[in-house]
Amino acid sequence: MLIGIGGLLMLICIVWFVVLSVQTGASSGEKVIWVIVNLLFQPLAGIIFYAVKKQGLVPMVLGIIGVVLYGYGFTTSIGEVLR
């Protein structure tokens, strides 16, 4: 259950940051780089994006919560599988 919620929060975070990347990029090259980085390296990319652009606090927090929930759900489900 927590894996699904964490995954959904991560998906929302990624889409939100991709939209922010396209909206706030100065040039086409910068937009493409931010989109690729945000697609591949969330939530670390979200933290860096927020530090550089000073935008995207809410999706950054959602991404961090999503990773925590996903990780906790994954570790608890592995324990059940191994029994």
N, C-alpha and C positions, 0 to 999 in steps of 0.2 A: 504494500500500500504506500509506504513512504517512498519507495523507489519511483512509483508513478507520479506522485506529487512533486518530488524533487526533479524528475525529468521534465515535467510540464513547466515548472518554474524556470528551469534552464532554457527550454525552448522559447518561452516568452522573453527571457532575458536576451537571448541571441537575436531574435527578430527585432526587438526594441533597439538593440545596439546597432544592428545593420541599418535600420531606418535612420537613427541618429547620425551614423557615419555618413550616409548619403546626404543628409540635410546640412551637416556642418562642415563638410570638406571644402577646402578652398579651391583645389584643382581636381581634375578627374583622376589623376594619379594618386593623390592623397586619399580620395574617396575609395578607390579600388583597394589600396593597401589596408585601410582601416576595415573595410568589409571583409577581406580575406583573413586578417588577424582576428577580428571578432568572431568569425565563423569557426576558426580552428582552435583558438586558445582561450575560451571562456573558462572561468571568470577572471583569470589573470589579465586578459585583454581589456575587460571592463574596468578593472582597477586602474590600469595604465591610461585608458581612454579618459576616465574621470579625472585623473591627476593632470593630464595634458590639456584637455578641453574644458574642464570645469563644468561638464554637463553629464547627465546620466546617473545621478545618485540613486534614484529608485530602481532602475534596472540592475545596477551594480549590487545593491542589497538583495534584490530578488535572486540574482545569480549565486551569490554567496549562500543564501538560505537554501537554494535548490541543491547546491553541491553538498551541503551539510546533511540535508534530508536524504539525498540519494546515497551518500556514503554510509549513513547510519542504517538506512533500510537495507543496503547491500550487505553490510557486515552482519546484521541480525538474520538475514535470510540465509546466508552461508552457514551460520551456526545450525540452523534447522535442517539444511540439506545434509550436513555432515553427520547428523545423528542417525 
